[in-house]
Amino acid sequence: MLIAITSAPAFAQRWRATDDIPRYEDYLREALPGAETFRWINRGTPHYRGYKTGPNGEEELVGLGFFTVDFAPKVRGYKGEIWMLVGMDPGGALIDISMVYHNEPFGYFSVDPAKFVAQFRGKSVMAPMTVGNDIDAVSRATITNNSAVRAIREAV
């Protein structure tokens, strides 16, 4: 038990934005599909920028990627923290979300990450995001669903 308690802060730091792009590349590719290269930006709020090669060889911005824990570090689900990497296009629409970590129970009360995050694709960051109205709970894990939506809302 003591090991789990003392190692938790180090584990939590693991999912914050850093310049170690290879470590997060799979999550970045999921949140920003179409991006070929990524850059870490450490001005203001840490985030990533995903680029693709345009028709004339120039770099085109695909979108921005950021960890919800950098914006909403205290948001917790039923069993602990929920860490997501959110991809947003330059116009402010959510591209995709990579569910990096959550420690929720399996079964009837758990979150199905694929179904849950699919609801956010194409949604404007200005759009309402309320579980039960704009976002389906997908399961009976209402604490986790509400927390995940709150983390995304606070991050965007």
C-alpha positions as CSV (number, residue, x, y, z in Angstrom):
1,M,0.0,0.0,0.0
2,L,2.8,2.4,0.9
3,I,4.4,1.9,-2.5
4,A,1.2,2.8,-4.3
5,I,0.8,6.0,-2.3
6,T,4.3,7.2,-2.8
7,S,4.5,6.4,-6.5
8,A,1.1,8.0,-7.4
9,P,2.5,11.6,-7.7
10,A,5.2,10.4,-10.1
11,F,2.7,8.4,-12.2
12,A,0.4,11.5,-12.3
13,Q,3.2,13.6,-13.8
14,R,3.6,11.1,-16.5
15,W,0.7,12.3,-18.5
16,R,1.4,16.0,-18.5
17,A,2.6,17.7,-21.7
18,T,6.3,17.5,-22.1
19,D,8.7,17.7,-25.0
20,D,9.1,13.9,-25.1
21,I,7.0,13.5,-28.2
22,P,7.9,9.9,-28.9
23,R,6.5,8.9,-25.5
24,Y,3.1,10.4,-26.5
25,E,3.1,9.9,-30.2
26,D,0.5,7.1,-30.3
27,Y,-1.9,9.3,-28.3
28,L,-1.2,12.3,-30.5
29,R,-1.9,10.4,-33.7
30,E,-5.2,9.2,-32.2
31,A,-6.3,12.7,-31.1
32,L,-4.9,14.4,-34.3
33,P,-5.3,12.0,-37.1
34,G,-3.8,13.3,-40.3
35,A,-0.9,15.0,-38.5
36,E,2.5,13.8,-39.7
37,T,4.7,15.7,-37.3
38,F,4.3,17.2,-33.9
39,R,5.8,20.0,-32.0
40,W,5.7,20.7,-28.3
41,I,4.8,24.3,-27.4
42,N,5.8,25.4,-23.9
43,R,4.5,29.0,-24.0
44,G,1.4,29.8,-22.1
45,T,-0.3,26.5,-21.5
46,P,1.7,23.5,-22.7
47,H,0.3,21.9,-25.7
48,Y,1.2,20.1,-29.0
49,R,0.8,21.2,-32.5
50,G,0.2,18.7,-35.3
51,Y,1.3,19.4,-38.9
52,K,0.9,17.8,-42.2
53,T,2.6,18.6,-45.5
54,G,0.5,20.8,-47.8
55,P,0.2,20.5,-51.6
56,N,3.2,22.8,-52.2
57,G,5.4,21.2,-49.5
58,E,4.6,23.7,-46.8
59,E,3.6,22.8,-43.3
60,E,-0.1,23.0,-42.6
61,L,-1.5,23.1,-39.0
62,V,-3.8,20.1,-38.5
63,G,-4.6,21.1,-34.9
64,L,-3.7,21.4,-31.3
65,G,-3.4,18.6,-28.7
66,F,-3.4,19.0,-25.0
67,F,-3.8,16.9,-21.8
68,T,-6.9,17.6,-19.8
69,V,-4.9,17.2,-16.6
70,D,-2.9,20.3,-17.5
71,F,-6.1,22.3,-17.5
72,A,-8.3,20.5,-14.9
73,P,-5.9,18.6,-12.6
74,K,-8.4,18.1,-9.8
75,V,-11.2,16.5,-11.9
76,R,-11.7,12.9,-10.7
77,G,-14.0,10.1,-11.7
78,Y,-15.5,7.6,-9.3
79,K,-12.2,5.7,-8.8
80,G,-9.6,8.3,-9.6
81,E,-8.2,10.7,-12.1
82,I,-9.2,10.7,-15.8
83,W,-6.5,11.7,-18.3
84,M,-7.3,12.4,-21.9
85,L,-5.4,13.9,-24.8
86,V,-7.8,16.2,-26.7
87,G,-7.3,17.1,-30.3
88,M,-8.8,20.4,-31.6
89,D,-8.7,21.8,-35.1
90,P,-7.6,25.4,-35.8
91,G,-11.2,26.5,-36.0
92,G,-12.1,25.3,-32.5
93,A,-13.8,22.0,-33.3
94,L,-12.8,18.8,-31.4
95,I,-11.1,16.3,-33.7
96,D,-10.8,13.4,-31.4
97,I,-10.0,12.4,-27.8
98,S,-7.5,9.8,-26.7
99,M,-8.5,8.2,-23.4
100,V,-5.0,7.9,-21.9
101,Y,-5.9,6.7,-18.4
102,H,-8.8,6.0,-16.2
103,N,-9.2,3.7,-13.3
104,E,-12.9,3.0,-13.3
105,P,-14.5,-0.4,-12.6
106,F,-15.4,-2.8,-15.4
107,G,-18.9,-3.9,-16.0
108,Y,-22.3,-2.2,-15.9
109,F,-21.1,1.0,-14.2
110,S,-18.0,1.5,-16.4
111,V,-17.3,3.9,-19.2
112,D,-16.8,2.6,-22.7
113,P,-14.1,5.0,-23.8
114,A,-14.7,4.5,-27.6
115,K,-18.4,5.3,-27.4
116,F,-18.0,8.1,-24.9
117,V,-15.3,10.0,-26.8
118,A,-16.9,9.5,-30.2
119,Q,-19.7,12.0,-29.1
120,F,-17.2,14.8,-29.0
121,R,-15.9,14.5,-32.6
122,G,-16.7,17.7,-34.6
123,K,-18.3,19.4,-31.6
124,S,-17.3,23.1,-31.3
125,V,-15.5,24.1,-28.1
126,M,-18.2,26.8,-27.7
127,A,-21.0,24.1,-27.8
128,P,-22.7,23.1,-24.6
129,M,-21.4,19.8,-23.1
130,T,-23.7,18.5,-20.4
131,V,-24.2,14.8,-19.6
132,G,-27.8,13.9,-20.2
133,N,-28.5,16.8,-22.6
134,D,-25.7,17.2,-25.1
135,I,-23.6,14.1,-24.2
136,D,-25.1,10.7,-23.5
137,A,-23.8,9.0,-20.4
138,V,-23.2,5.8,-22.4
139,S,-23.3,3.9,-19.0
140,R,-24.5,4.3,-15.5
141,A,-21.1,5.7,-14.5
142,T,-22.5,9.1,-14.0
143,I,-19.7,10.4,-11.8
144,T,-17.1,9.4,-14.3
145,N,-19.0,10.7,-17.3
146,N,-19.7,14.0,-15.6
147,S,-16.0,14.3,-14.5
148,A,-14.7,13.5,-18.0
149,V,-17.0,16.0,-19.6
150,R,-16.0,18.6,-17.0
151,A,-12.3,18.0,-17.7
152,I,-12.8,18.4,-21.5
153,R,-15.0,21.5,-20.9
154,E,-12.4,23.1,-18.7
155,A,-9.6,22.2,-21.1
156,V,-11.2,23.8,-24.1
